[in-house]
Amino acid sequence: MLSQHTHTLAVPTRGRDFHDITGEVESLVDEAGFAEGLATVHLQHTSASLLIQENADPGVRRDLERFMARVCPDGDPMFEHDYEGPDDMPAHVRTALTAVNLSIPITSGRLALGTWQGIYLWEHRHAGHRRKVTVHLIGE
């Protein structure tokens, strides 16, 4: 019989950086006790994003940040929306180019992540925030 669980994680960020939330999501899957199912991870914000990415070499995350800084630089005069500073609209664009939702299968009681994959909250603002991530689990 299918069962569902919903949890909200509060993730404190230290400003623009990647925050590994794999362990927290894995713990929720363990607690649910599902052998098979689906984990949906949703970020409730418009200036940060979620991604599944390389978890072994931190150079990958640094390269992603450098790429995004080139594509969407802070303070670009093209942007009208800058109420909260020069990183305001670039943070929104970064979110639009990435994702706020992830779907990850649960197989054999575990998240079906590859060997080198981790789940990251990518903070796009320079200031730290307390981000809310809702994790919905369905399975049996």
N, C-alpha and C positions, 0 to 999 in steps of 0.2 A: 504494500500500500504506500502510495506517495505521501510524503510529509514535507512540510516547509518550515523554515526558520529564517527570521530576519534579524540582523544585528546592525548597530551603528557603531563604527569605530571613530574615535576622536584622534586625529593624527596631528601632533604639534610639528610645525615645520620651522626650520631655522633660516628661512629665506630661500632664494633661488637655488634649488638643489634637488637631488633625487632622494626619496625616502622609501626604503625597502619595507613593504608591508606584507611580504610573503608569509612570514611566520604567523602574523596575526590571523590572516585568512586561513592558513593551514590549521591553526588551532580551532577555529570555528568549524571547519569541516570535520576534524577529529571529534569534537564535542557532539556534532549532529549524528555521527555514527552511520552515515550513508555509505553503502557499498558502491552504488552507482547514482549519478545525478548531475546537477549543474549548479555551478556557483556563478552568480551575477554580481559584479562589483561595480558600484555606481558612486561617483564623486559628485557631491552636491554643491559645486562651485564652478565659476566661469573664468577663473584666472589661475587654474592649476589643471593637471590632467593625470590620467592613468595610462600606464603602458606595461607591456610584458617585454622585458629586455634582458640582455646579457647580464649575468650576475657574478661572473668570475673576474673579468678585467675592468676595473673602474675607468680605464682609458676610454672605453666605449661611451660611458655616460658623459665624460668630459668632451669627447668629440661631438656627441649629440648637442650639448650645450653650445659649443663653438659654432656648429652649423646653424642652430636656431638664432644665435646672436647675429649671424651674417644675414639670414633671411629676414629677420624681424628685429632690427636694432631698437634699443630703448631711445626715446626722444626723437624718433623720426618725425620731421615736420609734416609729413603726409597725414598724421593722425590728428583728428579733432578731439577725440575723447582722451583727456589727460587729467581728469578731475583729481585723481589720487597720485599724480606724479608721472614722470616720463616712462615708467615701466607699466603703466595702467593699460593702455590699448595693446601694446606688444604682448602683454600677458593674455589678453583675450584672443588675439590672433594665434598665439602658440596653442591655446586650448582648442581653437577651431581646427587647427592643423593636426591635432593628435586625437585624443578620445577622453570621454568621461565615463564610458561604460566598457566593461570587459565581461566576456562569457567564457568560463573555463569548465570543461567537463570534469566530473569526478568519476574516476575509475578505480576499482579495487580499494575504495576508501580513501583515495588520495587525489589531490589536484593533478590533472593530466598535463603537467608542465614538463618541458624538456629538461635535460640534465643541466643546462646552463641558463635556464630561464628564471627570472624573478619578477614579482609584481611590484611596480614602483608608483608612488605618487610623485609627480614631478611638479614642484612648486615653481610657478613662473613669476612671482612677485619677489622683490628684494627683501621686503620685511617678512618676518615670520608670521604665520597664521595658525589657527587651530582649524583644521579641515575635517569635514564630516564625510565618512565613506560608509555607504550602506551596502551590506553584503546580504544577498538573498540566496538561500540554499534550498534546492528542491531535489528530492531523491528518495531512495528506499534502500 
